[in-house]
């Protein structure tokens, strides 16, 4: 039977809201496994339709058994011959599919078998191949794309991690080349270097490959990939926010600020869709009415057609607009008052495109909240005696850029931005990190860099707190599962029971030519 890979997201508890049910990061083979209970027929160990007479098993017959049948025979025979040869066959099969821990357990099982001496040399040879290097409790391997097309990201995160207080940790940086195969190879290199744990990698496909490899080796891994999903029981943790996290936080902000109706207009790409879907799900869960949904092509230089569609400004579909254009001609496009059904609009895109989208909205008659208390009488006169819906714009971390106020102009004044990292505006640790990073690189750190910095702080402290232990990797896994930060660059954070890092988001507001902490 072929391998089945099951990778699911996890249910987030507490402040992080609900996510899909958790799956597993561990690669599973569609066969029986050592230590499980297997049905045994009288006089045979058969799970595949062919009886196995354990009294007639020789070396050739044993080497022809599949894993399910060899484990069934081994379970029935106990320590009597040929238990050692059966265990050797099962260990080789486990090693072949990558489960070194099970292979080692089977070798240990063979030591008490009556025929151990007959296969001792073969058992010793396999044990040598399986021998893991000694674990150095001070070493944490960091998996980053240091070469290849994502090398600039790897370089930025490497500096951010180097700036984190090490708490006695020795960072060993390993190159994934930005590829799943490179990530799996880097995990093997981390094992060979005796690392007690792993931070990274950063890409979604890299993270899946690395998490599976780390789980098989039973080495804890703290992922820096912005995607939902962790499994603390398997030692897989996630220490950065995902687009879905951002979408959920914006929905919670809408509920907290009493916006009863919400809309979302997102780029048609994976990141935009993930944020939009999570926003809609969380808003619905919180009892908000999702009254506007739309998308646009982020690769196109022409956004107007998608914006008109989202605002229901298609004359053939909007009789009121058609009548207005017949009366006012082309000028009617800028004098028409559209029907806007939402009081808050989420635009999950980066600052440059978001500024363009935002600028189109008032051009087509959408009234944006650019001040705390709009002049109701003026708005009513402007819209032909009707009081229009005033819309609060909200963006995510992609909006957090100093050029946004200039690019968006009046359209983004009063807009809110939800982000994990707000630099010096968020506290002393964030200010120090920003200044140190700026000094090293001559540029401001990204949210990804700040979260990697905090991930290194958390893992470094967990490694220190794990102390000397008989099984240092198990101790580190337990320490990460209960770790917290009171002073991260992104603010306080703590591991949730689902293996994901939970933190309160920061909210900024565009005011003049600056981004300030929202009142």
C-alpha positions as CSV (number, residue, x, y, z in Angstrom):
1,X,0.0,0.0,0.0
2,X,1.3,3.5,-0.8
3,X,2.2,6.1,1.8
4,X,-0.5,8.4,3.0
5,X,0.5,11.9,4.0
6,X,-2.0,13.6,6.3
7,X,-1.4,17.2,7.0
8,X,-4.1,19.3,8.6
9,X,-4.4,22.5,10.4
10,X,-5.1,22.6,14.1
11,X,-7.8,23.9,16.3
12,X,-6.6,27.1,17.9
13,X,-7.9,27.8,21.4
14,X,-8.3,31.0,23.3
15,X,-7.7,34.3,21.6
16,X,-6.6,32.8,18.3
17,X,-10.1,31.6,17.3
18,X,-11.1,28.4,15.6
19,X,-9.1,26.7,12.9
20,X,-9.7,23.4,11.1
21,X,-9.2,20.1,13.0
22,X,-5.7,19.0,13.6
23,X,-4.1,16.3,11.4
24,X,-0.6,14.9,11.7
25,X,2.8,15.9,10.3
26,X,4.1,12.3,10.6
27,X,4.4,10.2,7.4
28,X,2.3,7.1,7.8
29,X,2.7,3.8,6.0
30,X,-0.3,1.8,5.2
31,X,1.0,-1.2,7.1
32,X,1.1,-2.6,10.7
33,X,3.7,-1.2,13.0
34,X,5.8,-2.6,15.8
35,X,4.1,-2.3,19.2
36,X,0.6,-2.3,17.8
37,X,-1.7,-5.3,18.4
38,X,-2.1,-7.6,15.5
39,X,-4.7,-10.3,15.0
40,X,-3.1,-13.8,15.0
41,X,-4.7,-16.9,13.5
42,X,-4.1,-20.2,15.2
43,X,-1.0,-21.7,13.6
44,X,-0.4,-18.8,11.3
45,X,0.5,-15.1,11.3
46,X,-1.5,-14.1,8.2
47,X,-2.8,-10.6,7.4
48,X,-2.5,-10.8,3.7
49,X,-4.4,-14.0,2.9
50,X,-1.3,-16.3,3.0
51,X,-0.7,-18.4,6.1
52,X,2.7,-18.2,7.7
53,X,3.8,-21.3,9.5
54,X,6.3,-20.0,12.0
55,X,7.8,-23.5,12.5
56,X,9.0,-23.5,8.9
57,X,10.4,-20.0,8.6
58,X,14.0,-19.9,7.3
59,X,16.1,-16.8,6.3
60,X,14.8,-16.8,2.7
61,X,11.1,-17.1,3.8
62,X,11.5,-14.4,6.4
63,X,13.1,-12.0,3.9
64,X,10.1,-12.5,1.7
65,X,7.5,-11.4,4.4
66,X,5.9,-8.0,4.2
67,X,5.9,-5.8,7.3
68,X,2.4,-6.7,8.6
69,X,3.1,-10.4,8.4
70,X,6.6,-10.2,9.9
71,X,5.3,-8.2,12.9
72,X,2.4,-10.7,13.4
73,X,4.9,-13.6,13.4
74,X,7.2,-11.7,15.8
75,X,4.3,-11.0,18.1
76,X,3.4,-14.7,18.3
77,X,6.8,-16.2,18.6
78,X,8.1,-14.1,21.6
79,X,11.8,-14.6,22.1
80,X,12.0,-18.1,20.5
81,X,14.0,-18.6,17.3
82,X,13.8,-17.1,14.7
83,X,12.6,-13.9,16.6
84,X,15.9,-12.1,16.1
85,X,15.8,-12.7,12.3
86,X,12.1,-11.6,12.2
87,X,13.0,-8.4,14.2
88,X,15.9,-7.8,11.8
89,X,13.6,-8.0,8.8
90,X,11.0,-5.7,10.5
91,X,13.8,-3.2,11.4
92,X,15.1,-3.1,7.8
93,X,11.6,-2.4,6.5
94,X,11.1,0.4,9.1
95,X,14.4,1.9,8.2
96,X,13.5,1.7,4.5
97,X,10.4,3.8,5.0
98,X,12.3,6.3,7.2
99,X,11.1,5.4,10.7
100,X,14.5,5.2,12.4
101,X,13.0,5.2,15.9
102,X,10.9,2.1,15.2
103,X,13.9,0.4,13.6
104,X,16.0,1.0,16.7
105,X,13.2,-0.4,18.9
106,X,13.1,-3.5,16.8
107,X,16.9,-4.0,17.0
108,X,16.6,-3.7,20.8
109,X,13.8,-6.3,20.7
110,X,16.1,-8.7,19.0
111,X,18.8,-8.6,21.8
112,X,16.8,-11.1,24.0
113,X,15.9,-13.5,21.1
114,X,17.2,-17.1,21.2
115,X,18.8,-16.7,17.8
116,X,20.4,-13.3,18.3
117,X,23.9,-14.7,17.9
118,X,23.1,-16.0,14.4
119,X,22.2,-12.5,13.1
120,X,24.3,-10.5,15.5
121,X,26.6,-9.1,12.8
122,X,23.7,-8.0,10.6
123,X,21.9,-6.4,13.6
124,X,25.1,-4.6,14.5
125,X,25.6,-3.3,11.0
126,X,22.1,-1.9,10.8
127,X,22.5,-0.4,14.3
128,X,25.6,1.4,13.2
129,X,23.7,2.9,10.3
130,X,21.0,4.0,12.7
131,X,23.3,5.4,15.4
132,X,22.4,9.0,15.9
133,X,25.1,11.5,16.7
134,X,25.2,12.7,20.3
135,X,22.9,15.6,21.0
136,X,24.5,18.9,21.9
137,X,21.9,20.7,24.2
138,X,23.3,24.1,23.3
139,X,22.9,23.8,19.5
140,X,19.8,25.0,17.6
141,X,19.8,24.5,13.9
142,X,18.2,27.4,11.8
143,X,16.9,26.4,8.4
144,X,16.8,29.3,6.0
145,X,17.1,29.9,2.2
146,X,20.6,31.2,2.2
147,X,21.1,30.7,-1.5
148,X,18.6,30.6,-4.4
149,X,15.8,33.0,-5.3
150,X,14.7,33.5,-1.7
151,X,18.2,34.2,-0.4
152,X,17.3,37.8,0.4
153,X,14.6,36.6,2.8
154,X,17.0,34.2,4.4
155,X,19.6,36.9,4.8
156,X,17.1,39.2,6.5
157,X,15.9,36.5,8.9
158,X,19.4,35.4,9.7
159,X,20.3,38.9,10.9
160,X,17.1,39.1,12.9
161,X,17.8,35.8,14.7
162,X,21.4,36.8,15.3
163,X,20.2,39.9,17.1
164,X,18.0,37.9,19.5
165,X,19.4,37.2,23.0
166,X,20.9,33.7,22.6
167,X,20.5,32.6,26.2
168,X,23.6,30.5,25.7
169,X,22.4,29.0,22.4
170,X,24.7,28.2,19.5
171,X,22.9,28.9,16.3
172,X,23.9,26.7,13.3
173,X,22.5,28.1,10.1
174,X,21.7,25.6,7.3
175,X,20.7,26.3,3.8
176,X,17.4,25.0,2.4
177,X,17.9,26.7,-1.0
178,X,14.2,27.5,-0.7
179,X,13.2,24.0,-1.8
180,X,11.4,21.1,0.0
181,X,14.2,18.7,-0.8
182,X,16.7,21.1,0.5
183,X,14.7,21.5,3.7
184,X,14.6,17.7,4.3
185,X,18.3,17.5,3.7
186,X,18.9,20.4,6.1
187,X,17.0,18.4,8.8
188,X,19.4,15.5,8.3
189,X,22.3,17.9,8.5
190,X,20.9,19.3,11.8
191,X,20.7,15.7,13.2
192,X,24.3,15.1,12.1
193,X,25.4,18.3,13.9
194,X,23.7,17.1,17.1
195,X,21.2,19.9,17.2
196,X,18.7,19.7,20.0
197,X,16.0,21.5,18.0
198,X,15.3,23.4,14.8
199,X,14.0,26.8,13.9
200,X,12.6,27.3,10.3
201,X,12.2,26.9,7.5
202,X,10.2,29.8,6.0
203,X,8.4,28.5,2.9
204,X,5.1,26.5,3.2
205,X,6.3,23.6,1.1
206,X,9.7,23.6,2.8
207,X,8.0,23.6,6.2
208,X,5.9,20.5,5.3
209,X,9.0,18.6,4.2
210,X,11.1,19.7,7.2
211,X,8.3,19.0,9.7
212,X,7.8,15.4,8.4
213,X,11.6,14.7,8.6
214,X,11.9,16.3,12.0
215,X,9.0,14.3,13.3
216,X,10.5,11.0,12.2
217,X,13.8,12.0,14.0
218,X,11.8,13.1,17.0
219,X,13.6,16.5,17.0
220,X,11.4,19.5,17.9
221,X,11.0,22.1,15.1
222,X,9.6,25.7,15.3
223,X,8.4,26.6,11.9
224,X,8.7,30.2,10.5
225,X,6.3,29.5,7.6
226,X,3.2,31.7,7.6
227,X,0.6,29.0,7.3
228,X,-1.8,27.4,9.8
229,X,-0.9,24.1,11.3
230,X,1.2,22.6,14.1
231,X,1.3,19.4,16.1
232,X,2.9,19.8,19.6
233,X,2.7,16.1,20.3
234,X,4.9,15.4,17.3
235,X,7.2,18.3,18.3
236,X,6.0,20.6,15.4
237,X,5.3,24.2,16.5
238,X,4.5,27.4,14.5
239,X,5.9,30.7,15.7
240,X,4.7,33.2,13.1
241,X,1.3,34.5,12.0
242,X,-0.4,33.4,8.9
243,X,-2.7,35.4,6.5
244,X,-5.6,33.5,8.0
245,X,-4.6,34.8,11.5
246,X,-4.6,38.3,10.1
247,X,-8.0,37.9,8.6
248,X,-9.4,36.5,11.9
249,X,-7.9,39.4,13.8
250,X,-9.5,42.0,11.5
251,X,-12.9,40.3,12.0
252,X,-12.4,40.5,15.8
253,X,-11.5,44.2,15.5
254,X,-14.7,44.8,13.6
255,X,-16.8,43.1,16.3
256,X,-15.0,44.9,19.1
257,X,-15.5,48.3,17.4
258,X,-19.2,47.6,16.7
259,X,-19.1,47.4,12.9
260,X,-22.2,45.3,12.2
261,X,-21.7,44.9,8.5
262,X,-18.4,44.0,6.8
263,X,-17.0,43.4,3.4
264,X,-13.7,42.1,1.9
265,X,-12.0,42.9,-1.4
266,X,-9.0,40.8,-1.8
267,X,-6.4,40.0,-4.5
268,X,-7.0,36.8,-6.4
269,X,-3.9,35.0,-5.1
270,X,-3.3,32.4,-2.4
271,X,-2.4,34.9,0.4
272,X,-5.4,37.2,-0.4
273,X,-7.8,34.3,-0.6
274,X,-6.6,32.7,2.7
275,X,-7.0,36.0,4.5
276,X,-10.4,36.7,3.0
277,X,-11.7,33.2,3.7
278,X,-10.6,33.4,7.4
279,X,-12.0,36.9,7.8
280,X,-15.4,35.8,6.4
281,X,-15.5,32.7,8.6
282,X,-14.6,34.6,11.8
283,X,-16.9,37.5,11.1
284,X,-19.8,35.1,10.5
285,X,-18.9,33.2,13.7
286,X,-19.0,36.5,15.6
287,X,-22.4,37.4,14.3
288,X,-21.4,40.1,11.8
289,X,-23.1,40.4,8.5
290,X,-20.7,39.8,5.6
291,X,-22.4,42.0,3.0
292,X,-19.7,42.4,0.4
293,X,-17.2,40.0,-1.1
294,X,-15.0,40.6,-4.1
295,X,-11.6,40.0,-5.7
296,X,-9.2,41.5,-8.2
297,X,-6.3,40.5,-10.3
298,X,-3.1,41.5,-8.5
299,X,-1.0,41.0,-11.6
300,X,-2.9,43.4,-13.8
301,X,-2.2,47.0,-14.1
302,X,-5.9,47.6,-14.7
303,X,-8.0,47.4,-11.5
304,X,-10.9,49.5,-12.5
305,X,-13.1,46.8,-14.0
306,X,-12.8,44.6,-10.9
307,X,-13.5,47.6,-8.6
308,X,-16.6,48.5,-10.7
309,X,-17.9,45.0,-10.4
310,X,-17.3,44.9,-6.6
311,X,-19.2,48.2,-6.2
312,X,-22.0,47.0,-8.4
313,X,-21.3,49.7,-11.0
314,X,-22.2,47.7,-14.0
315,X,-25.0,49.7,-15.9
316,X,-26.5,46.5,-17.3
317,X,-26.9,45.1,-13.8
318,X,-27.7,48.3,-11.9
319,X,-30.8,50.1,-13.3
320,X,-30.4,53.1,-11.0
321,X,-26.8,53.7,-12.3
322,X,-28.0,53.2,-15.9
323,X,-30.7,55.9,-15.5
324,X,-28.2,58.2,-13.8
325,X,-25.7,57.9,-16.7
326,X,-28.4,58.5,-19.3
327,X,-29.2,61.8,-17.5
328,X,-25.7,62.9,-16.7
329,X,-23.5,61.3,-19.4
330,X,-19.9,60.4,-18.5
331,X,-19.8,62.8,-15.6
332,X,-22.4,60.6,-14.0
333,X,-19.7,58.1,-13.0
334,X,-18.3,60.6,-10.4
335,X,-21.7,62.0,-9.3
336,X,-23.5,58.7,-8.7
337,X,-24.0,57.7,-5.1
338,X,-23.5,53.9,-5.0
339,X,-25.3,51.6,-2.5
340,X,-22.7,50.4,0.0
341,X,-23.9,47.6,2.3
342,X,-20.9,47.4,4.7
343,X,-19.6,49.7,7.3
344,X,-16.1,48.2,7.3
345,X,-14.0,47.0,4.3
346,X,-11.0,44.7,4.6
347,X,-8.3,45.0,1.9
348,X,-5.7,42.3,2.5
349,X,-3.0,43.4,0.1
350,X,0.3,45.2,0.3
351,X,0.6,48.9,0.6
352,X,1.3,49.9,-3.0
353,X,-1.7,48.1,-4.5
354,X,-3.9,48.8,-1.5
355,X,-3.3,52.5,-2.0
356,X,-4.5,52.3,-5.6
357,X,-7.6,50.4,-4.7
358,X,-8.4,52.8,-1.9
359,X,-8.0,55.8,-4.2
360,X,-10.7,54.4,-6.6
361,X,-13.3,54.1,-3.8
362,X,-14.0,57.9,-3.2
363,X,-13.6,58.5,-7.0
364,X,-16.7,56.3,-7.4
365,X,-18.7,57.9,-4.6
366,X,-17.7,55.6,-1.6
367,X,-17.5,57.7,1.5
368,X,-14.5,56.6,3.6
369,X,-14.0,57.4,7.3
370,X,-11.1,59.8,7.2
371,X,-12.0,61.6,10.4
372,X,-13.5,60.6,13.7
373,X,-16.8,62.5,13.2
374,X,-17.8,63.1,9.6
375,X,-20.1,66.1,8.8
376,X,-23.4,64.4,8.3
377,X,-25.2,67.4,6.9
378,X,-22.4,67.9,4.3
379,X,-22.5,64.3,3.3
380,X,-26.3,64.4,2.9
381,X,-26.1,67.4,0.6
382,X,-23.3,65.8,-1.4
383,X,-25.4,62.6,-2.0
384,X,-28.6,64.3,-3.1
385,X,-30.3,64.3,0.3
386,X,-29.4,60.7,1.2
387,X,-27.0,60.0,4.1
388,X,-24.5,57.5,2.7
389,X,-22.8,54.7,4.5
390,X,-19.4,55.8,5.7
391,X,-16.8,53.0,5.4
392,X,-13.9,52.2,7.7
393,X,-10.9,50.8,5.7
394,X,-8.8,48.2,7.3
395,X,-5.6,46.6,6.1
396,X,-3.2,44.0,7.3
397,X,0.6,43.8,7.8
398,X,1.1,44.6,4.1
399,X,-0.2,48.1,4.7
400,X,2.4,48.8,7.3
401,X,4.8,50.9,5.2
402,X,5.9,54.5,5.7
403,X,5.0,55.5,2.1
404,X,1.3,54.4,2.5
405,X,0.0,57.8,3.5
406,X,1.7,59.5,0.6
407,X,0.6,56.8,-1.9
408,X,-3.0,56.6,-0.7
409,X,-3.5,60.3,0.0
410,X,-6.8,61.3,1.5
411,X,-8.3,57.9,0.8
412,X,-6.3,56.2,3.4
413,X,-6.5,58.9,6.1
414,X,-8.1,57.2,9.2
415,X,-7.5,53.7,7.8
416,X,-6.7,51.1,10.4
417,X,-3.8,48.6,10.1
418,X,-3.6,45.3,12.0
419,X,-0.1,44.0,12.3
420,X,2.0,41.9,14.7
421,X,5.0,44.3,14.6
422,X,4.9,48.1,14.8
423,X,8.5,48.8,15.4
424,X,9.3,51.4,18.1
425,X,5.6,52.2,18.5
426,X,5.1,48.9,20.2
427,X,7.5,49.1,23.1
428,X,11.1,49.1,24.2
429,X,12.1,45.7,22.8
430,X,10.6,46.5,19.4
431,X,12.4,49.9,19.4
432,X,15.8,48.3,20.3
433,X,15.4,45.6,17.7
434,X,14.4,48.1,15.0
435,X,17.4,50.3,15.8
436,X,19.8,47.4,15.9
437,X,18.5,45.9,12.7
438,X,18.6,49.3,11.0
439,X,22.2,49.7,12.1
440,X,23.2,46.3,10.6
441,X,21.2,46.6,7.3
442,X,20.4,50.3,6.7
443,X,16.7,49.4,6.4
444,X,13.8,48.9,8.7
445,X,12.9,45.3,9.7
446,X,9.9,43.6,8.2
447,X,7.2,41.9,10.3
448,X,8.7,38.5,9.2
449,X,12.1,39.6,10.6
450,X,10.6,40.7,13.9
451,X,8.6,37.4,14.3
452,X,11.8,35.4,13.5
453,X,13.6,37.4,16.1
454,X,10.9,36.6,18.7
455,X,10.9,33.0,17.7
456,X,14.6,32.8,18.3
457,X,14.2,34.4,21.7
458,X,11.5,32.0,22.7
459,X,13.3,28.9,21.5
460,X,16.6,30.1,23.1
461,X,14.9,30.6,26.4
462,X,13.1,27.2,26.2
463,X,16.4,25.5,25.5
464,X,17.9,27.2,28.5
465,X,14.9,26.3,30.7
466,X,15.0,22.6,29.5
467,X,18.4,22.3,31.3
468,X,20.3,19.1,31.5
469,X,18.0,16.2,30.7
470,X,18.3,12.5,29.9
471,X,16.4,13.2,26.7
472,X,17.3,16.8,25.7
473,X,15.0,16.9,22.7
474,X,12.0,15.7,24.6
475,X,12.8,18.2,27.3
476,X,13.0,21.0,24.7
477,X,9.8,19.9,23.1
478,X,8.1,20.2,26.5
479,X,9.7,23.5,27.2
480,X,8.6,25.1,23.9
481,X,5.1,23.8,24.5
482,X,4.8,25.9,27.6
483,X,7.0,28.8,26.6
484,X,6.1,32.5,26.6
485,X,7.6,35.9,25.9
486,X,6.8,38.9,28.0
487,X,9.1,41.3,26.1
488,X,9.1,40.3,22.4
489,X,9.7,42.7,19.5
490,X,6.1,42.0,18.5
491,X,4.9,42.3,22.1
492,X,4.0,39.6,24.6
493,X,3.3,36.1,23.3
494,X,2.7,32.6,24.6
495,X,2.4,29.1,23.1
496,X,-1.2,28.0,22.8
497,X,-2.2,24.4,23.5
498,X,-2.3,23.8,19.7
499,X,1.4,24.4,19.3
500,X,1.0,27.8,17.7
501,X,2.2,31.1,19.2
502,X,-0.6,33.4,20.3
503,X,-0.2,37.2,20.6
504,X,-2.4,40.2,20.7
505,X,-2.2,42.2,17.4
506,X,-1.3,45.9,17.2
507,X,-3.6,48.4,15.6
508,X,-2.2,51.4,13.7
509,X,-4.0,54.3,12.2
510,X,-3.1,56.6,9.3
511,X,-2.9,60.1,10.5
512,X,-1.5,62.8,8.2
513,X,1.8,61.5,6.8
514,X,2.4,59.1,9.7
515,X,1.3,55.7,11.1
516,X,0.4,56.0,14.7
517,X,-0.9,53.6,17.4
518,X,-4.7,53.7,17.1
519,X,-6.4,55.5,20.0
